[in-house]
Amino acid sequence: MKSEKFQVKSPILGFEDVADVNFAEVDDGALAFLGMGDKAELLLINPYKVREYSFEVPAAIQTLLDIKASSKIKVFCVFVRDKETEILINFLAPIILNCDNNTLAQVVLNNKDYPTFGVAESIKNYIKA
């Protein structure tokens, strides 16, 4: 698993003092890890692998990350394992990565604008049995 260093341009919720992270993808880009040194490691999921997902990247974030039409962008959402079997995904605070310049930012979406996105949605809602 290859890890790349990314500069945090807009704070990650709960980790406002983290300036650099290590990002590594696994499982053909479906899952990823965001390592914050000795502070923590966030588990990420590619939202497009589990549901219909689209949102408008705010202009300020596009500027911070220097996003252009040709930029190689990746989007991941934080997930947590709650209890033994429950996996909860936060679709309202995606992390956007610009792989061209190794920068990232977390966007906090307004749930009024995205009423179908939740902060702690069970992955069970999206797995077809």
The 8 nearest C-alpha neighbors of each residue, nearest first, counted from 0:
[[1, 2, 23, 25, 24, 26, 31, 22],
 [2, 0, 23, 3, 24, 22, 25, 21],
 [1, 3, 23, 22, 21, 0, 4, 24],
 [4, 2, 22, 21, 23, 5, 1, 101],
 [3, 5, 21, 20, 22, 19, 2, 6],
 [6, 4, 101, 102, 20, 19, 21, 7],
 [5, 7, 19, 102, 18, 8, 103, 101],
 [8, 6, 18, 103, 19, 9, 104, 102],
 [9, 7, 104, 103, 6, 63, 102, 10],
 [8, 10, 104, 7, 105, 11, 103, 63],
 [11, 9, 15, 12, 7, 105, 104, 8],
 [10, 12, 14, 105, 15, 13, 9, 104],
 [13, 11, 14, 10, 15, 105, 92, 107],
 [12, 14, 15, 11, 10, 16, 17, 39],
 [15, 13, 11, 12, 16, 17, 10, 38],
 [14, 16, 10, 17, 11, 13, 12, 18],
 [15, 17, 14, 18, 10, 11, 13, 19],
 [18, 16, 14, 15, 19, 35, 7, 10],
 [19, 17, 7, 6, 16, 20, 8, 10],
 [20, 18, 6, 7, 5, 17, 4, 21],
 [21, 19, 35, 5, 34, 4, 33, 22],
 [20, 22, 4, 34, 3, 33, 2, 5],
 [23, 21, 33, 3, 2, 32, 4, 20],
 [22, 24, 2, 32, 31, 1, 3, 0],
 [25, 23, 31, 28, 30, 32, 22, 26],
 [24, 26, 30, 28, 31, 27, 29, 23],
 [25, 27, 29, 28, 30, 24, 31, 0],
 [28, 26, 29, 25, 24, 30, 31, 45],
 [27, 29, 24, 26, 30, 25, 45, 31],
 [30, 28, 45, 26, 27, 44, 48, 25],
 [31, 29, 44, 25, 28, 43, 24, 26],
 [32, 30, 24, 43, 23, 25, 42, 44],
 [31, 33, 42, 23, 41, 22, 43, 34],
 [32, 34, 22, 41, 40, 21, 20, 35],
 [35, 33, 40, 21, 20, 36, 32, 39],
 [36, 34, 20, 39, 38, 40, 37, 33],
 [35, 37, 38, 34, 39, 20, 40, 21],
 [36, 38, 39, 35, 34, 40, 20, 17],
 [39, 37, 36, 35, 40, 34, 14, 17],
 [40, 38, 35, 37, 34, 41, 36, 33],
 [39, 41, 34, 33, 35, 42, 32, 38],
 [42, 40, 33, 32, 43, 34, 39, 77],
 [41, 43, 32, 78, 77, 31, 40, 33],
 [44, 42, 77, 31, 76, 30, 75, 78],
 [43, 45, 30, 76, 75, 29, 46, 31],
 [44, 46, 75, 29, 47, 48, 30, 76],
 [47, 45, 48, 49, 44, 75, 50, 76],
 [46, 48, 49, 45, 50, 52, 51, 74],
 [49, 47, 46, 45, 50, 29, 44, 51],
 [48, 50, 46, 47, 125, 51, 45, 126],
 [51, 49, 47, 52, 48, 46, 125, 126],
 [50, 52, 47, 53, 49, 46, 48, 125],
 [53, 51, 47, 50, 46, 54, 90, 116],
 [52, 54, 51, 55, 47, 46, 113, 56],
 [55, 53, 56, 52, 113, 108, 57, 112],
 [54, 56, 57, 53, 58, 108, 106, 112],
 [55, 57, 54, 58, 61, 60, 106, 59],
 [58, 56, 60, 59, 55, 61, 106, 62],
 [57, 59, 61, 60, 62, 56, 63, 55],
 [58, 60, 62, 57, 61, 63, 56, 64],
 [61, 59, 63, 62, 57, 58, 64, 56],
 [62, 60, 66, 58, 64, 59, 63, 65],
 [61, 63, 65, 59, 60, 64, 58, 66],
 [64, 62, 60, 65, 61, 59, 8, 9],
 [63, 65, 61, 66, 62, 102, 60, 97],
 [66, 64, 62, 63, 61, 67, 97, 60],
 [67, 65, 61, 64, 70, 62, 68, 97],
 [66, 68, 70, 69, 65, 61, 71, 62],
 [69, 67, 70, 66, 71, 72, 65, 61],
 [68, 70, 67, 71, 66, 72, 99, 97],
 [71, 69, 67, 68, 66, 72, 99, 97],
 [70, 72, 98, 97, 99, 69, 73, 96],
 [73, 71, 97, 96, 70, 98, 74, 95],
 [74, 72, 96, 95, 97, 75, 71, 98],
 [73, 75, 95, 94, 96, 45, 93, 72],
 [74, 76, 45, 94, 44, 43, 93, 46],
 [77, 75, 93, 43, 44, 89, 90, 94],
 [78, 76, 43, 89, 42, 88, 44, 41],
 [79, 77, 88, 87, 43, 42, 89, 76],
 [80, 78, 87, 86, 81, 88, 77, 42],
 [79, 81, 86, 85, 87, 82, 78, 84],
 [80, 82, 85, 86, 79, 83, 87, 84],
 [83, 81, 84, 85, 80, 86, 79, 87],
 [84, 82, 85, 81, 80, 86, 79, 87],
 [83, 85, 82, 86, 81, 80, 123, 87],
 [84, 86, 81, 80, 82, 83, 87, 121],
 [87, 85, 80, 79, 122, 121, 81, 84],
 [86, 88, 121, 119, 120, 79, 78, 122],
 [89, 87, 78, 120, 119, 77, 90, 121],
 [90, 88, 118, 119, 91, 77, 76, 117],
 [89, 91, 116, 117, 92, 118, 76, 88],
 [92, 90, 108, 89, 118, 116, 117, 107],
 [91, 93, 107, 106, 90, 108, 89, 105],
 [94, 92, 76, 106, 75, 105, 90, 91],
 [93, 95, 105, 75, 104, 74, 76, 106],
 [96, 94, 74, 104, 103, 73, 105, 93],
 [95, 97, 103, 73, 72, 98, 102, 74],
 [96, 98, 72, 102, 99, 101, 71, 100],
 [97, 99, 101, 71, 100, 96, 72, 102],
 [100, 98, 97, 101, 71, 70, 72, 102],
 [99, 101, 98, 102, 97, 64, 65, 5],
 [102, 100, 5, 98, 97, 99, 6, 103],
 [103, 101, 6, 5, 97, 100, 96, 7],
 [104, 102, 96, 7, 95, 8, 97, 6],
 [105, 103, 9, 95, 8, 94, 7, 106],
 [104, 106, 94, 11, 93, 95, 9, 92],
 [105, 107, 92, 93, 108, 94, 104, 95],
 [108, 106, 92, 91, 105, 109, 93, 12],
 [107, 109, 91, 92, 106, 110, 113, 112],
 [108, 110, 111, 112, 113, 107, 91, 114],
 [109, 111, 113, 114, 112, 108, 116, 91],
 [112, 110, 109, 114, 113, 108, 115, 116],
 [111, 113, 110, 109, 114, 108, 115, 54],
 [114, 112, 110, 111, 115, 116, 109, 108],
 [115, 113, 110, 116, 111, 112, 117, 109],
 [114, 116, 113, 117, 110, 112, 90, 111],
 [117, 115, 90, 114, 113, 91, 110, 118],
 [118, 116, 90, 120, 119, 91, 89, 115],
 [117, 119, 89, 91, 90, 120, 88, 116],
 [120, 118, 87, 89, 88, 117, 121, 90],
 [121, 119, 87, 88, 117, 118, 122, 89],
 [120, 122, 87, 123, 86, 124, 88, 119],
 [121, 123, 124, 125, 86, 87, 120, 126],
 [122, 124, 121, 126, 125, 86, 85, 127],
 [125, 123, 122, 121, 126, 120, 127, 49],
 [126, 124, 123, 122, 49, 127, 50, 121],
 [127, 125, 123, 124, 128, 122, 49, 50],
 [126, 128, 125, 123, 124, 49, 122, 50],
 [127, 126, 123, 125, 124, 122, 49, 121]]
